[in-house]
C-alpha cells in the first residue's frame, strides 16, 4: 500500500513519498522489500497514487531480484480499494500478502503463513501489543487465535485489548470478492468485522520489532530506535565517507555513503546523516535526522530537527529543536529558525523565523 498522501508527515511528504523516507539511513520500502525477499517473496505489487513517478523511478521493474509491478489508483481508494484494483494480479496467485507501506517490522512471514494455513482462515492479521491502542484497529482474540471483535480506533476504555492491527495481512482470493470495486473502501471497517463474525479472521501476534511511521514524531522515534539497534552505541560509517580527523563524533551515530564531514564538525549523539551529504567545517548536528543530498554550511547548528532531501543550508545557520525542513529548500547564511518551524518544500528562506509555525 503505497498510495497515501501521508498528510501527517507533511511537509516532508510534499516532496518525497513516505516509502522513500530513510529510516536508519535506508529508504523504508527498500528495507521492506529486502525483508520480504528473505522469506522467498519474488514479486511485489505497489499500489500507488501520490508521487507514484518517484517510486517508479527509484525501483523500476526489479529491485534486488524482486519483480516490481505497479497498480495505479487514479483516485485514492483507501485501505481496501487498492486490493480490488489489483485483482488481475491476485486472483490466480493463491494466498497473498498485503502490507501497509508505512510500517517497519521483522514479522516472521513464514510463521504467520503456517498459522494461516493450519486454521483454514480467509484472512490473518498480524497483531502487535502497544501501550496506547486508540490510534489503531484493535482486536479481541479467542483461545483459538480467531479474532472475535475488531474495533477501529476505539476510546481507551472501550478497547477490547491492546493488540493492534500491525498492517500486515495474509488473504485468500475470495476476500477480494468482498471488496467493492471502483470506490474508496476501508477494509478495517467494511470487511474485517464481517470476517470476524464468521470466524474466518485469525490474529497472528507479533512481539518483535514494529514501528508505525505515520507521523513525524513516530518517524524520528523509529530512526533512533533502529540506530540504537544497529550501532550498539558506536559509529556507523558508510562507504567512501570522507571524515576529517578533527571531527568530533559521538555515538550512536550513522554517517551515510559518500558523505563529507569537514574539520572540527561535531556530530551526535542520536544523529543520522544521509548519503551524499556535505557538512561544513565547525558545524554541529545533534539529535537530528538528515536526508540525502543535503549541504550544511560551516558553523551551522542543527538541534533535534529533521532536514529533508536536497536541502541547501548556508553558513552560521541555526535550526531549532523540533523544526522540520522539507526537501529542496534553500536557507541563506546566518538565518535562524526557532523551535517547531515547519518549512514547506521549494522555499528560499532569507530571514529569521522566530516563531513556531509553517512557512508555506
BELZI-V420699 format. One line per field, one symbol per residue. phi: phi as a letter, one per 40 degrees, with the letter a starting at -180 (. if undefined). Layout:
phi = ???
//
This chain:
phi = .bbccfccbccdccbacccbccbggbddcdccccccccbgcbabbccbacfcccccccbgbabfgccbbbbcccbcbgcbdcccccdccbdbcgdbbbbccbbbabdccccccccdccbgccabbcbbcbcbcccbcbbbccccgcccabbcfccdcbccabcbccgbbbbcddcdccbccgacbcccbbbddcccccgbbbbbcbbccabcccbcccccdcdccccdcccfgcbbbccfcbbccccbbbccabbccfcbbccgcbbgcfbbbccfbbbcdgcbbbfbbbccfbbbccgcbbbfbbbccfcbbccfcbbcdgcbbccgbbbcdgcbbccfcbcccgbbbbacbbbdibbb
//
